[in-house]
Amino acid sequence: MNRSIFTTLAIFSILFLLASCEKKKEEVTPETFTTEILLKTTPVKNQGKSSLCWAYAMLATIETEHIMRGDSVNLSVTFLARHLLEDQLESTYLSHHPTSNTYHPTPITTRGMSGDALWLMENYGAMPYDTWHDNADYNLLCRKLQIMVNEAAVHKTGLGKLIDDAEPLMNQQMGPKKGSVYMLGAEYTPLEFAHSLFRHGEYEALTSFTHHPYNKRMILEVPDNRYGNAMLNVPLDTLQARIVNALRQGHPVCWEGDTSNPGFSFSKGTAVCDNSSAKVDAETRQKAFETRRTTDNHCMAIVGLARDKNGSLYFICKNSWGTSNPYHGFMYMSEDYLRMNTLAVWFSLQEPNL
């Protein structure tokens, strides 16, 4: 065959395939849901390549909680991330035993659990989003801080010098620290601002696993639970009922669980169990956790309830991966996906102002 003819045919074949793919892409339409409840939210944010989903989800939950009470708050993840990293600088440096030449550092990371955001706010405060937000490369920042900690510990240069040396790097990546909160013509400290957002013990944490007794508090055994978040262990049906009841009373729910399992698709905007012919029970859920098929890898804020065309229940979740999906950053999570993949939830116990 003439080479020019062969080349022309090859080009047409490629163009045909591309056109077919584009046609299929155009034919994909988002599933239609009927909304039962949709609480008000702040705009969807984008956590980028950071591991700060737990902070985004908890702050989104607190934001919606206050919007439903008639307040207007939009909170800074950067403020919490800065204090988290400063805490880790100290703890990682001190993990070097002073009477030994061995060094086994705890890795510096922005990973955590949703309850960590509450702990950081109670201890360090909070800041409005408009006052302090960034586009930091947190993975790179953590690696650089880890190197600085390692060198400081090995050479015994002192914790104070380490903190002083790390501050310019964090300022460059995250912006300089802010000292006050200005709202409605008044000045507040970050702690005063945070204490206006929630009371100590206001947020209840729930989980559901059979390797601990029900109706007792337990510390969930996952790597990111470095602050020892304790939560009330309840039966699975109770867990789901408490989530639904909270939403019906106007309370958002901070959800923590697994989004790596089949059926979770940000591009489609849905999270479904693709192999569930029967309702997920406690035994199936427990086995998935013990065999590491259900892990702790993402957090979102649940802000509503919906039904699909068959009447099946879905939970509307505010994600933190930007708005480039069919529901502008929101996700529709099926009942079975929630039952299988939920590790923990947090919600306010305060009476709603509805």
C-alpha positions, -999 to +999 in steps of 0.1 A: +000+000+000+012+035-008+027+050+024+008+083+020-025+064+016-016+043+047-008+075+067-041+091+056-061+061+067-043+060+100-051+096+107-088+091+098-089+061+121-075+081+150-099+110+143-128+085+142-118+070+176-115+105+191-149+115+178-164+083+191-149+089+226-161+125+225-196+114+215-197+089+244-185+116+267-213+139+256-238+111+260-229+106+297-255+126+317-256+129+355-281+109+374-312+128+384-320+130+421-350+144+440-338+166+469-354+160+502-331+182+524-303+205+514-287+226+540-270+259+531-233+259+526-203+281+519-187+278+484-170+245+476-133+247+482-103+227+467-078+211+490-054+206+460-028+179+466-029+183+504-041+157+529-062+183+547-096+169+538-104+164+575-099+201+582-120+211+551-148+188+561-150+198+597-148+235+589-175+230+562-196+213+588-192+242+613-198+267+586-231+251+576-241+247+612-238+284+617-254+294+584-284+273+595-285+293+628-285+326+608-248+333+611-223+338+583-189+322+587-162+310+563-132+295+580-095+292+573-079+257+569-045+274+566-047+286+602-052+250+615-026+236+591+000+261+604-006+251+640-007+214+631+028+216+615+042+237+644+029+211+668+046+183+648+079+202+646+081+201+684+068+165+688+090+151+660+121+168+674+114+156+709+110+120+697+148+120+695+158+104+728+183+128+745+205+100+759+207+080+726+222+086+692+193+068+675+166+088+659+131+075+650+111+105+639+074+107+636+068+117+599+056+153+595+023+152+576-009+171+571-030+139+575-054+137+604-090+130+615-119+154+616-118+156+654-083+170+651-097+202+637-119+206+669-088+200+691-067+225+672-095+251+673-100+246+711-063+250+717-052+276+691-083+292+678-097+299+643-094+325+616-118+336+588-111+323+553-108+357+538-081+366+563-059+337+557-059+311+529-031+299+506-021+277+477+008+260+494+024+227+482+020+209+515+036+177+504+068+197+495+065+218+527+063+187+549+093+171+532+114+203+538+103+205+574+111+168+579+147+174+567+151+204+590+138+184+620+161+155+612+192+177+609+183+197+641+178+165+661+210+149+649+231+180+655+213+189+687+209+225+677+179+230+700+141+232+695+140+270+697+164+274+668+145+248+648+113+267+652+130+300+643+146+284+612+113+269+601+092+300+604+105+318+572+098+286+552+062+283+565+057+321+559+068+317+524+046+287+517+015+296+538+018+334+543+028+351+576+009+343+608-021+364+616-027+376+652-062+389+654-097+385+640-116+416+630-154+411+627-183+436+629-160+464+640-145+444+669-112+427+675-109+391+688-081+367+695-082+335+674-092+316+706-121+340+713-133+336+678-131+298+679-149+296+712-178+316+696-181+289+670-187+259+693-187+249+729-164+222+744-181+189+739-207+202+715-198+179+687-206+142+692-185+116+674-200+082+665-187+050+649-199+014+645-177-017+648-183-050+665-147-055+679-157-030+707-188-031+729-217-009+717-227+022+737-192+026+749-165+051+738-136+037+718-105+051+701-106+041+665-075+021+654-065+039+622-031+055+615-044+090+612-059+090+647-028+105+662-047+127+686-066+098+700-101+108+689-126+089+710-161+082+697-193+065+708-197+030+693-233+023+683-251-003+662-249+003+624-287+010+621-284+035+649-255+052+633-274+057+600-305+068+619-285+094+639-271+108+607-305+111+590-321+126+622-293+152+625-299+163+589-336+165+593-331+187+623-309+211+603-275+198+615-248+190+589-227+159+596-189+156+592-183+122+575-150+103+576-145+071+556-132+054+525-135+068+490-110+044+473-134+015+470-152+007+437-183+028+432-169+062+443-165+084+413-159+121+416-163+126+378-198+111+380-205+128+414-218+095+429-206+069+455-225+036+452-219+000+462-218-017+428-222-053+441-248-049+469-278-071+464-287-069+501-284-042+527-249-039+542-249-053+577-225-050+606-207-083+599-199-073+563-188-039+574-165-053+601-149-078+578-141-050+553-125-030+581-104-059+595-091-069+560-082-032+553-106-029+524-122-001+543-096+025+553-095+060+565-087+081+535-112+110+530-136+133+548-166+153+535-195+172+550-230+156+546-254+185+540-286+168+526-307+139+516-320+129+482-337+100+463-329+085+430-355+076+404-361+043+422-367+060+455-334+048+470-319+071+497-287+091+490-267+115+512-256+148+496-220+155+505-200+187+501-165+176+489-133+196+488-119+186+454-132+217+435-163+220+414-154+201+382-180+174+384-217+172+374-229+185+408-204+214+411-183+196+437-210+179+456-214+141+458-244+118+461-236+088+483-259+058+484-272+044+516-252+011+512-220+030+504-224+050+536-231+019+557-201+001+543-175+028+542-182+052+571-155+051+598-168+080+619-191+110+619-193+142+639-223+165+644-235+192+667-257+184+697-270+220+700-306+226+694-312+240+659-328+274+652-352+263+625 
